[in-house]
Structure formats: structure tokens, C-alpha cells
């Protein structure tokens, strides 16, 4: 019994060391390696997050499923200070700005998450991962902590079953039907493009009067909170610019299957016994970067489908 406890302790230590290095727990890697050894034999059983229709179309594209893969990261966000400057109405005050610590935390957590997804796909000797479902949560975790999770199905080209992959597996959040349509159009996924920005927007005097009421009761009237609108646009432009840069780095001509996830949080604070409200915008955008198939003409026939 004591020997078994010591073995469990060592496995736990080895697992933590692997995770700290950005890798996979040894038990997860061992399971995937066993799955890879069984490929091409009657003992191979794959798991998948594809529906039966998606699986059929994936097979028709010339790919076979190898197994479900996952990447996960639970990340603590460090302390973020706020720069200040001279305001027109309130003297020395907060300034609208990107919260670099928060933005970078999301970038680091996402890289760890997708890095582990790619590692699992590589162990299965996959060419790519399709149907990637990406989630960011934090409501059930301690304050200042976020969880990134990505799940998809590792696939390999049937034409290259016996040959090891020659490059990193591509990642795509397209479902089976959209991946099939993309291939029919003579295009292919070349990567996953991601952009984010955490923007702190200070509300000016007019916004504060409308949003919190103030001494003039401005909250009783209709009107746009223009400072908050500006904050949303600013965060969007920064996030999409970063997404475009990532797509360019993998040689993409465009990004499809775009998912845009803006979240908003009102930040309350008091100054000189007056209540103020600013806005925190966290803008995230991601999608599948695509390019033309190498040496293949673009097929653009439109198929009309009538439901029976």
C-alpha cells in the first residue's frame, strides 16, 4: 500500500512538471499514444465531437477521424494598474486605456490551451483538428481566474495514412458541413486566427450624468452613452487588427467562421463622495484562416437542395 501511494505521488509530481512546461499530463499522453498504436487495427476506436452528418462529410473530404482532442488552461490574472492624467472636469483622473496585463493573460492562456490541443493531435499523427469548440469561462472559478478550453476532432488525410505529418496540424472551428463546402470550393484551413483586447473606457461628464443620474437627474432622459460606444469600437479595432496579423502570419487570404465575443462590465468607484461608473470591454474574435488548395482549381458550382 505504501509503495502504491509513493507511485501516485510521483505521477502527480511528473504531471505538474509537464503542465508547468506547457505540456500534457503523462497519463493523457500515454492514452493518446496507445490510441495511435491501435490505428489501422480492429482494436482502434475513435471518439469525436462530430455529428453523424459531419462525420460522413469529413470522410467524403478524404479525411478519417482519429480521436477527440482537448486543450485546457486555468490561468490567474495578475494585478493591473490604471494610468491617470489631467481631466477637463475632475482634475487628476483615470484615463481610457488598454489593460495590457489582462489582454496578455488571455493571450498566454489561449496559447497554452491551443498548444496542448496541437500536442494531442500530434501524438495521434493528425493532419488537423476540425470542429474546434472554444470556450472561455470564469464564473465558477476564484476571482481573477479564467479557464480556456478547446475541444475538437483530430483527422488525417486518407491519402497519407502511412506517412507522418510534415507540418503542424491545422486547427479549424468549422463544422463538418462547412469544412466540406470549403474543400469543394478548392480552399483549405491553414490555421486558427485569434485577436483580443481588454479596454478600460472612462466615462466623461455627460456619460456620468446620464448613467448615474448625478445632481441633474440625467438618468431619466434618453441618450447614447457615447464614451461607452467609443470604447466598444476601440477594443474591436484593436482585436480585429491582431486577428488579421495572425492570419497573415500563416499565409491566409481570409478568415471564415468568425466568432465575435464582446463582454461588458460596469466598474463602480467613488471619488470625493461621488459615485462614478466606467466600462470594461473585453473583445475577443477568432475564426479559421484559409487559403487556396495547392495546385487545385477553385470549384464554384452552386448546389440547390430541396428538403424532402
N, C-alpha and C positions, 0 to 999 in steps of 0.2 A: 504493500500500500504506500509506504514512504517513497519507494522508487518511482511509482506512478505519479505521485504528487510532484516529485522533482522534475520528471519529464514534462508534466503540464506546465510547470513554472518556466522551464527552458523554452518551450514552444511559445509561451506568452511573451517572453523576452525577445525571442527571434522575430515574432510578429511585430512587436512595437518598433524594433530596429528597422525592419523592412518598410514599415509605414513612414517612419521618420525620414527615410531616404527617398520617399516618394514612390515606393513600390507597393507590391501586393503582399498580404499575409501569406506565409508559406503554405498553409492549408488550402487557400484559394488557388494558388499557383499549382499545387500538386493535383488538385481536382481537374483543373483545365488541362494539365499535361497528360493525365490519364485519358481524358476525353480525346485529346489529339492522337494518342497512340491507338485508340479504337477506330479512328476514322478509316473508312473503307472496309470495315469488317462488319459482320452481323451484330456485333456487340455495341456498335455505335448508336447512341440515341441522342438526338439534338433537342434542345429546348429553344423556345422562340417567343418573342412578343408580337409576331406577325399573325394576322388573321388567316384563315384558310385561303381566302381570295388573294391576300397579299403574298402568301407562300407560293401559290400557283403562278402568279405573275413574276415573282422573283426567279422561280425555276425557268420560266419562259425567257427571261432576260439572259439566261445562261449561267446563273449562279445557284449554288447549293448552300443551304443553311448549315452552319457548323455548331451553333450553340448560342445561348443568350449570354451577353457580357454586360458588365456593370462597372461604373466608376463612381466613387463616393469620396467626399471630403467634408469633415466637420471642422469649421475654422473660426477662430476667435479674432474679432476685430479690435485692433489696438486703439489707443487714445487719440482723438482728433481735436486739435486746437482750431480756433477761428481767428483769422486775421481781422484787424479792426482799422478803421480810418475815420476821417472827419466827415460827419454827416451834415447836410444842409440844415436840418431841423433839430437834431438832437445832440449835436456836438460829437464827441468821440463815440463811435458806434460800430456795430458789426458790418461786415461787407459781404456782398454776394460773391460766391467763390465755389470752385470745385473742392470737394473734400477728398484730397488725394489719398489719405490713409484708407478711407472707406472704399474708394474706387480700386485702389491697388489690392486691397484684401479680397475683393470679388474677383479680380484678375488672377491672383495667386490661387485662390480656392478653385476657380474654374479650370486652371491649368493642371492642378493636381487631380481633379476629378476626371478630366478627359484624358490625362496621361495614363491613369490606371485603366480606363476603358480601352485605350490603344494597347496597353500591355496585355490585357486579357485576350484581345483579338489577335495579337501577335503570337501568343502561346498556341492558339488554335490554328495558326498558319493561315489566317484570313487575309483576303484582299481588301475587305472593307467591312463597315458596320452600317446597316440600313435600319430605318425606323427608329432612330435615336430619340428617346423621350427625355427631355432635360427639365429638372425641377430645382427650384431654389426655395428653401423653407427656413424658418427661424422661430415660428410662433411657439413651438413646443420645446425649445431649447433655452438654456440660460441666456440672460441679457447680454447682448454684444456678440452672439454666436450665430453663425449661419451654416446651413448644410446644403451642399451641392450634390446632386445625384443624376447620373445619366445611365440609361438602360437601352440596349439595342440588340440586334441580331447579327452576329458575325457571319459573313458569307465569303465564298471563294468561287472564282471562275471555274466552271467545269472543264474548260479547255486547258487549264493549267493545274490540274489536280496533283500531278506528281512533282511539279516544280515549286520550290519555296517562293514566297512573295519577294519581289525585287525592290519594293519600296514600302513606306509606312502605309498601313491600312487607311483608306479614306473613311470619313465619317459623314453620314447624311441623316438629316431629320425627316427626309421624305418618306411617306408611307409606301407600301408595295405598289399601289396603283400609280402614284406619281413617279416613282423610280422607273417603272416600266415605260411610262409615257416619255420620260426624259431620254431613255435609251432609244425609243422608237424615233425620237427627233434627232438622233445622231449626236447626243450630248452625254456627258458623264459627270458624276460628282468628283471633285478634286480635293475637297476638304470641308471644314466647318468654320464659318466666319462668325466672329463674335465681337460686340462692342458694348461698352457700358460707361456710365458717368453718374457719379453721385454729386448732385449740385445743391448748394445751400442758397436759397433766394431770400434776401432780406426784403421785407415789405416796407414800402415808403409810407409817408404820412397819409396819403389818400387811401391806400390799401388798409392801413391800420384803422383808420376811422370807419371804413365800410365793414371790415371784418370783425372788429371787436366792439364797435359801437362808439367808443370814445365819448367825449363830453357833448358831442353834437348829435349822437344817436344815428350815425350814418348807416348802421346795420339795418335800418328799416327801409332803405331805398335799394332799387335795382341798380346794378352796375358791374362792369367787368373788373376783376382784380388783376389789373394789367401787369403788375410786377410778377405775380404768380404765373400768368400766361407766358411772360418773357422767360421765366425760369425753366418752364417746360420746353420751350423752343431751344433754349441754350443747351440744355442737357441732351436733347435729341440730336442736335447737330454734332456735338462732340462724340456721342456714342456711335452715330452712323459714320462719321469720319473714320473712327477706329475700326469699325466693321469693314469699311472699304479698303483700309490699309491691309487688314488681314487677308481679305480676298485677293488683293493684288500680290501679296507675298506667295500665294500658292498658285499664281498664274491663272486666275479665274477671269472670265469675261462678264460674270454677273453672279447674283445671289438669288436663289429661289427658296420657296418655303419659309419666307421670313416670319419670325415671331417677334412681336414688339411687346415688351412688358414694362410699362411705366408704373411706378408706385409712388404714392404721395403720403407725407406725414407732416402734420402741423406741429411746429416747435414753439411751445409757450415759454416765455420768460418774462421776468419783472425787472423794471428799471425805474428808480425813483418813485416807487409805489404805483407804477403804471404797468398794466398788462399788455404785452405785445405778442404777436404771432407771426413767425416766419414759416417758410415752406422748405422741406427737404424732398427733392425729386431724385429718385433712383431709376434711371432709364437704362434698360437692357434690351438689346436687339441681337438676334442671331438667325442663321439660316445656312443653307447648303450652297457652297461655292461650286460653280460649274464651268466646264469648258467643252469644246467640241471633242468628239471621239477622234483619236489619232487615225488619220487615213480613211475616215469614213464620211461619205456624203450625208448631208442633212436630209432626213426624210420628213416631209411636211404634210402628208396626206391626212385629211380630216375624216375621222370615222364617226358616222352618225349611229346612235344607239337608241332604239325604241324599247322601253320596258314592256315586258310581256304580262 
